[in-house]
Amino acid sequence: MGAKASPLHPGEEVGYLLTRTVEMMIQGQPTLTLHAGDSFLMLPRTPHNALDVGPEMGRMLSTSIVEVELPLSTFIG
């Protein structure tokens, strides 16, 4: 994974890429290339990061499903 800190969530993250193209780097898996209209599911406590492909910023909508008492995200790296 890249030099940037990677978020991880105590619950599942469900996302949808609204615009452009991004590379999704997930620890222990091959890099995914996601295009506008693609969705993804991130398992709990899985370090991950996204990198824009091309000159413009990709936009995504995501929801994390976590227990009320837990933080939404923590960062590693």
One Martini backbone bead per residue (centre of mass of N, CA, C, O) as a GRO file, in nm:
protein
   77
    1MET     BB    1   0.103   0.031   0.010
    2GLY     BB    2   0.109   0.341   0.052
    3ALA     BB    3   0.223   0.626   0.233
    4LYS     BB    4  -0.040   0.664   0.323
    5ALA     BB    5  -0.283   0.658   0.526
    6SER     BB    6  -0.495   0.394   0.639
    7PRO     BB    7  -0.810   0.304   0.658
    8LEU     BB    8  -1.026   0.175   0.919
    9HIS     BB    9  -1.311  -0.029   1.004
   10PRO     BB   10  -1.533  -0.192   1.231
   11GLY     BB   11  -1.696  -0.209   0.967
   12GLU     BB   12  -1.867  -0.190   0.697
   13GLU     BB   13  -1.804  -0.077   0.357
   14VAL     BB   14  -2.012   0.102   0.131
   15GLY     BB   15  -1.964   0.169  -0.226
   16TYR     BB   16  -1.970   0.445  -0.481
   17LEU     BB   17  -1.884   0.552  -0.798
   18LEU     BB   18  -1.959   0.859  -0.949
   19THR     BB   19  -1.664   0.942  -1.065
   20ARG     BB   20  -1.444   0.829  -1.267
   21THR     BB   21  -1.115   0.698  -1.161
   22VAL     BB   22  -0.996   0.432  -0.941
   23GLU     BB   23  -0.763   0.300  -0.713
   24MET     BB   24  -0.795   0.011  -0.508
   25MET     BB   25  -0.629  -0.049  -0.204
   26ILE     BB   26  -0.596  -0.378  -0.059
   27GLN     BB   27  -0.501  -0.562   0.178
   28GLY     BB   28  -0.405  -0.867   0.020
   29GLN     BB   29  -0.479  -0.740  -0.268
   30PRO     BB   30  -0.550  -0.655  -0.560
   31THR     BB   31  -0.581  -0.399  -0.753
   32LEU     BB   32  -0.852  -0.185  -0.813
   33THR     BB   33  -1.053  -0.078  -1.088
   34LEU     BB   34  -1.266   0.204  -1.075
   35HIS     BB   35  -1.574   0.310  -1.208
   36ALA     BB   36  -1.824   0.468  -1.288
   37GLY     BB   37  -2.075   0.266  -1.112
   38ASP     BB   38  -1.910   0.132  -0.910
   39SER     BB   39  -1.875  -0.105  -0.650
   40PHE     BB   40  -1.814  -0.166  -0.287
   41LEU     BB   41  -1.663  -0.393  -0.033
   42MET     BB   42  -1.558  -0.350   0.302
   43LEU     BB   43  -1.413  -0.504   0.538
   44PRO     BB   44  -1.345  -0.527   0.844
   45ARG     BB   45  -1.033  -0.409   0.924
   46THR     BB   46  -0.938  -0.299   0.625
   47PRO     BB   47  -0.687  -0.184   0.469
   48HIS     BB   48  -0.715   0.124   0.270
   49ASN     BB   49  -0.709   0.286  -0.066
   50ALA     BB   50  -0.727   0.575  -0.288
   51LEU     BB   51  -0.658   0.651  -0.644
   52ASP     BB   52  -0.631   0.861  -0.881
   53VAL     BB   53  -0.713   0.847  -1.233
   54GLY     BB   54  -0.592   1.112  -1.350
   55PRO     BB   55  -0.660   1.462  -1.341
   56GLU     BB   56  -0.923   1.388  -1.189
   57MET     BB   57  -1.146   1.365  -0.935
   58GLY     BB   58  -1.287   1.131  -0.765
   59ARG     BB   59  -1.621   1.019  -0.668
   60MET     BB   60  -1.764   0.904  -0.354
   61LEU     BB   61  -1.997   0.685  -0.193
   62SER     BB   62  -2.018   0.612   0.163
   63THR     BB   63  -2.090   0.343   0.404
   64SER     BB   64  -2.082   0.277   0.751
   65ILE     BB   65  -2.112  -0.018   0.959
   66VAL     BB   66  -2.156   0.059   1.302
   67GLU     BB   67  -2.121   0.078   1.616
   68VAL     BB   68  -2.199   0.331   1.825
   69GLU     BB   69  -1.926   0.308   2.021
   70LEU     BB   70  -1.760   0.332   1.763
   71PRO     BB   71  -1.542   0.431   1.550
   72LEU     BB   72  -1.541   0.498   1.219
   73SER     BB   73  -1.217   0.560   1.224
   74THR     BB   74  -0.885   0.450   1.149
   75PHE     BB   75  -0.523   0.494   1.133
   76ILE     BB   76  -0.256   0.372   0.931
   77GLY     BB   77   0.091   0.453   0.864
   0.00000   0.00000   0.00000
